[in-house]
Each structure stands twice: as C-alpha cells, then as structure tokens.
C-alpha cells in the first residue's frame, strides 16, 4: 500500500505509477528534504507535539537515511513516487513505525515548496560566484587592453573607435545587473512555506518561525494558500537565468565573429576550441557556439514554467510537478556555461595590431572631423553634410581620411588646418571621449576601479548569505 493509500481499494495502475513518479529527477532534492525534515522534527519536539524520545529517534534515523542515499546504499523507488515518500519509507524501515510521526503537521505540498527554496538559494550562491568570476576575467582583459584600439560598431557597421578594454567593461557592467537581480531575488526565495500544510495550515500547535530560523530563512510565507502554490521564485530565477544566458550569448556571438579570418581580432585558446573531422586546418569556436545555442534551452524552460502556471487555480495542482526538471536543467546548463567562460576569456589572445589596423582603414573618425568643424564655428548640420562629401571623395579615390592631404581637406572647408591629422588619429579619437562612462583611457580606468568595488560587494554578499544557510 502507498503511504497515502488508506481510502483506496486497489493499487494504482503501473503505468500511472511510472507516469506520475518524480523520483527519477527530484532525488536531487534528497539533501534538502532531509534538512527540512530535521528542522521540522526538532520543532515537533520543542512544541511537544511528539515525545522527545520519538523525535530523537527520528532525527538519528534521518541522518542515517541521508548517509545511505548519498553513498548509494539506499534504493529509491518509483513505487514511492517522489523523494518525500522515499525518504519517509526509508526512515520507517530504519526506525520503525515511529518514523511515521515525522509527517505530523505538514503535507507534501508545503514540503516540496520548502525543498525547492532550499535547493534554489544554495544554487543562487554558486551562480553568483560564477558570474563574478566571469566578470573578473573580463576585468582582467580590460586592464590588459587599456591601449588597444578597436572598431566600435552600430548596426554591425564601423561606427567609432573604442578601447577593447571599454568593450570588455561593457560586459562587466552587464553581468553586474545579473548579479543584482540574483541577489535581489534572494528575499523572495528565502521565505519558509513549511507549516502551510496541504493548503490551509494545520490543527497542530506548530511554530513556523522556529523552523524558518533553524533553516536560515528570513521569515515565513504569510498565507498558506500562497505558500504551497507559489512558484514565482522559480519563474524569477528562470527569467534571471535567461538574461544571463542572453548576455553570454551576445558575447559568444562577438567571440565567434572576432575569431574568424575576416575579423582576426582574437584567437581562442586551443583548450577552448575544437577541430574538424574532415578539414585539418580548422579551429572552431565550439564552446562559444554551444553556449550561444543553449540559450534557447534556458528560454524554453522559462516559457514552459509560465505556461504551466498560467491556468492553475489555487492551491497545489499536480501540474506543478513540472517545476523541477526545467529548473534543474537550467541550473546545470547555466553553471556549465559560466564555469567554462571565465577561463576561456582569460586565456584568449587579443590581436591588438589587427584591431588597430582595422581602425585605420575605416571612416570611424568621421564624427571627429564633423566635431572639429563645429569647434571652428560651423553648425553641426552643415558640418555633417561637409564630412559626408569628404567621405564620398575618399570612397571614390579609394582613400581614408588620414590619407588626404591638407589641400584636399581645404577644398571642402578652408577652416581645416594641419592639426586635423592629430585630431583624426585613432588614439586621439578615443581619448576625446573624455566623459563619464566614455571610452577615453582615463574613463575606462575609472570603470575598472569601480568594478573592483562591485566585486568586493558581491563577495561580501555571498559570504554573509552563505554563512546563514
């Protein structure tokens, strides 16, 4: 008989058992399920809901069950459906009928919600650390490339030159928003639903706050219906993971482009590249491509979870069993990508000369010519038109701006003097963007210094919250 089978006259169909069982994937929650059960039984003891001797026996049994599960000695069975029933069954086998008292004052509904929160908050700590490690690898490349000038793009067309360090710092701050979203979500994850029962609470005089404090939660879910049916924290995590994946994918797209022969701006280390089974000359950016590809997988889990929840009435419904596999897979997919990314960025070779040569063979300094004319008193709209004519002249003559003579410049505007050649040098163009957040060297140095403070703040957050769980 099932542990819940008292009112049934026949066993469930085997196909039903196989279809509805979740043990094959929710066994990942074993540690958290037992962690929650240990706090629950301690509360039952403190509130004198069960005898102290029974509670102590259950506590000892739970520790034994955990050791057996972690060692692989315990057999987890589809017959017992999920990790909760499997743990309880193993506990009863270990300590006898007294193990059945563990479930006093709780339901699988509030139990699974608890396990999911315990699991997710631990993963948040690890993922934040991994995101910071990616930030630090980008930060390192930024420091090494404070004098590396590269083409900046809009619409994937050459726009204005920037420092490669500036480009790297753009991703540092992009990932910083991810860190902030993850840390902010903590206050919604770190609430205890245990004690909500199946949906309406329990008749036993339990102490929910006691359990919450034992487990390092910041408080309890205030409404029992909401406590068991809330999966917003899962959706929020999947949404945050989707944004992180988006940012990784955008950078991957640039790494793929930059490592091509057409760009040849970087070369990825051999340890993070693969070859072709047919073409011996090939060196493929497969890691970057696969990280980019797996972004769709993460997006799919977010859409799947939203779709599962959108039509559910309160409170718990079996549909909510679908909350786990997508979340587990997202965690593993994201951690795998982040773990690879930091060393891949740290070890990539930046081809500074190629970047600089590219900047000298484009018209990304045209805006500076227009600004120069404005400084001489010409209205910007007029200067814009004049520079457009200069660029057209260069295109027709197969030249770039710095290839023109002063006489050619003066044919478009007599106000242009010999100082224009210094103004149009790539280094001068970059350093002219001397505004907060700009690409001038000193401004990029400011960003680099600011990032150090952010990393320290993130590390302190991880230390503080990691100690409490």
Number of C-alpha atoms within 10 A of each C-alpha: 12 13 11 8 11 8 6 10 8 8 10 13 9 11 9 9 15 13 11 14 19 20 22 14 13 21 18 15 20 22 19 21 23 21 19 22 26 24 18 30 26 21 21 26 18 16 16 13 17 18 13 16 11 18 25 15 15 26 23 15 21 26 14 15 25 22 14 14 17 11 9 10 11 15 10 20 16 19 16 20 20 23 27 23 20 22 23 22 20 22 25 20 13 18 18 14 10 16 22 15 18 23 16 16 21 21 19 17 23 24 25 23 19 28 25 21 23 25 18 21 23 14 16 21 18 15 21 25 19 22 22 23 18 25 24 20 19 23 26 17 22 25 18 13 19 18 17 20 27 28 23 17 13 8 6 7 10 17 18 21 26 27 28 26 27 29 18 22 25 17 19 25 16 15 21 20 15 21 24 13 18 20 19 11 17 19 14 16 24 23 21 30 30 32 30 27 22 22 21 15 19 16 8 13 11 22 15 18 17 18 26 24 15 17 21 17 21 17 17 21 21 12 13 22 20 17 28 29 22 19 20 14 18 21 20 17 23 24 18 20 25 23 20 22 26 19 18 23 21 14 17 22 15 12 20 20 16 19 21 16 10 8 14 16 21 20 20 23 17 14 10 19 16 14 14 10 7 7 8 8 8 12 18 18 22 15 20 25 15 13 24 22 14 18 23 15 16 26 18 16 22 25 14 15 21 17 11 15 19 8 8 14 9 12 16 19 13 9 10 16 15 14 20 18 15 20 22 18 14 25 20 14 18 23 18 13 20 24 16 16 24 19 16 20 22 17 16 17 14 20 17 18 13 16 22 19 14 18 23 22 14 18 21 23 24 21 18 20 22 22 18 20 22 16 11 12 11 16 13 15 10 13 21 19 12 17 22 15 13 22 17 13 16 17 13 9 10 9 16 19 26 19 13 15 11 16 13 14 18 13 11 13 16 10 13 19 12 12 10 17 17 12 18 22 16 23 19 15 24 23 18 15 16 15 11 12 15 19 26 24 23 17 18 25 19 14 23 20 13 12 19 13 11 17 18 12 12 19 14 12 14 17 12 11 15 15 8 12 13
